[in-house]
Amino acid sequence: MAMAHVTSAVQLAEPCFLCQPDHPWIYETSQHFVAMLGLGPIGEGYSLIAARDHVPSMLDLEPAEAEELAEFTQRVRERLRPHYGEAVVTEHGRIAPCLTAYARVFEPHCLHAHRLVFAGHTRVDLAASYSRVKARRYQSFLEAQRYFDSEGQYLYSEDADGSCEVVPVHGPLPRQFFRRLIASRSGNPHLSDWNVYPQFDVVAAAQRRLS
């Protein structure tokens, strides 16, 4: 069930990099979403899809915006595919991107829905990667958005064919879960820390390729 947008002003411990999306790394836009290259790419083409509004998560979007997101995500995939092949889309839902501490529960903070897009990957086996809770499998994001009913944090992975898995998160979970997972799978676990390895040269290469 969709939740109301978070519109009230909040005092942030750290600035949210998604709140002002006017950035040269943006390469695709729609009415409610932007796609931009991400800092600390684990592979060239690594991107973020972010909602323009403050929304707790992509599964909390209103139906019309969920439809727009599904179409927008497909556009992003098509933009990346000629250069990098297929892509996996992930989300750690209902967690504030501007916080650095471990997250345990829904945080009434800067909840700014965003997805991570890992170009060059076709699947994340979320059921095997997070085995504490049984993963729920759906044919599409829209099906997951309609039927997933857990109210807390969740992990979402969408394969190249559009099918997806969602698991509710109970208890503490290290931030950057998906970055750690993909970096380890790629044989470069150190790249999960974008603060230490921002890789501006890789971002610049993708910017030139997508321009």
N, C-alpha and C positions, 0 to 999 in steps of 0.2 A: 504494500500500500504506500503510495507516495506521501512524503512528508513535506511540510511547508518549507519554503526557502528561508534561510537564515538571513534576515535583512538588518537586524539591529547592529549598531556599532559595537565593536569589542576592543578591549585593550590587549594588544598582542605582545607576547614576550619577545617575539622576533618578527620581523616583517615577512609577510607572505609573498613569495615571488610570483604567485598566480593572480594576485589582486590587481595588478597593473600590466595587462598582457601586451602592451605596445612595445614589442621587442623585435629586433631584426632577425631573430631566429624563427619567427613565426612563418610558416609556409602554406597554411591552409586555414580558412575561416568559414564559419557559418553564423547564423543569427545568435546562437547560444553557446558555441564552442570554438575553440582555437586549437590548432596543432602546432607545436614548436619543437625544435631540436632541443635535446636535453643535455645539461652539463654532466660531464663524467660518463660519456658513452662507453658501454661495454663493447659495442660494435658500431661502426659507422651507420648512421640512420636512426639511432636510438632517439625516440621522441616521446613527448607528452601530449595527451589530449586533455584539455581542461575545460570545465564549464566556466562561462563568463560570470555567472551568478554564484553566490554562496549557497551551495547545496551540500547536505551531509555526504551524499555518495551518488554514484550513477544509478544505483538501484532505487534511489529516492526521487528520481525525476518524475515529473508529471508525464502522462502517456504521450502527449504530442512531442515533448522534448526527448523522450526515450526513442521515439521513432526517428527524430532528427539525428540523435546520436548514432543510431544504428547505420543510417545512411552516411553520416559524416565519417564514421570509422571506416566504412568501406571505401570512401574517397581517399582517406589517408593511406589505406593499404594499396590502393591502385597507384597512388603517387609514389610510394616507396618501391613497389614491386619491380619496375624495370631496372632499378639500380641495385636492389638488395635482396630480391626474392620475396618470399612470404614473410609474414610477421605474426608474432604472438602478442596479444593484448592482455594486460593484467591490471588489477586494481586492489589495493588494500583499502577497503571502504570504511568510511566513518572514522577517519583518523585525520588529525590536523597536520598539514605539511609543514607548518611553521614551528612545530614543537620538536625538541631533540630528545626528550626523555622517553622511556618505554611507555607504551600506552596500554591501559588495562580495560577501560570502558569508554563508552561514547563520551566525547569531550565537547562541551558547549563553548568551543573556542573558534578558531578560524577553520571551520570545516569547508574545505574547498575541493569539491570532487575532481579527481583527475585520474587518468589512466596512463600506464607506461606501455610503450610500444617497442618491442624488441625485434628489430628487423633481422632477417636471416634465420629465424627460428619458426618452426611450424607447430610445436605443441609443448605445453607444460603439463606434466602428469601431476596435477595438484593432489589427487588422492594419495599418491605415493610420497609426495613431498611434504604433506602436512597430514599425518595419519592419526592425529589425536581425535578428530571428528570425521565422520563419514561425509565424503563429498557428495553433493547433489549435482546430477548431470542434467543439462538442458540442451535442447536443439539450437537455441539461439539466445542472444542477450534479451530480446523482448520477452521470450518465454520465462527466463530467469527473473526479469524485472516484474513480471506479472505474478509469479508463484512463490518466489523466495520470501519467507515471512519472518526470518530472524531479525531482531531489532538492534543487535549490537554490531561490533566490528565483523568484517568478513574478508575472505580472500576470494578473488575472482580471476579466473584465467579463461581466455577465449582463444581457441585454436584457429589455425589458418582457414579451416572450413566453416568457421562461424559457430560451431558448437562450443559449449562452455561448461565449466565446473565452478561451483560456489561452495565454500565451507564457512560456517560461522566460527569466529575466533573466541575461545574461552580462555581467560588467563593472559598473562603477559606474552608478548610476541616482539622480538627484536624488529626495530624499524628497518626499512630497506630489505624486507624479506625477499621480494622478487629479484632485486638487484643482486643479492647474495646468491640466490639460486641460479640465475642465468650466468653470472660471472664464474661460478664454480663449474657449471656445465661447459662453459667455453674454455676452461683450462686457465683462466686468469682470475682467481678469487680475489686478488688484491684490488682489482678494478671496481669492486663493489663500493669502495669508499670514494665518492666523487669529490670530497673535500681534498683528499690527498692526490687524487689522479683526475683533475678536471678535464684533461685532454682537449684543450681549446683547438689544437690543430686538427683533430678528428672532427670536431663540430664544424670548423671552418670548411673542411673538405666536403662535408655533407651539405652545407649551405650553398657552396658553389654548384654542387651536383643538382640540387633541387631548385635552384633559382631559374 
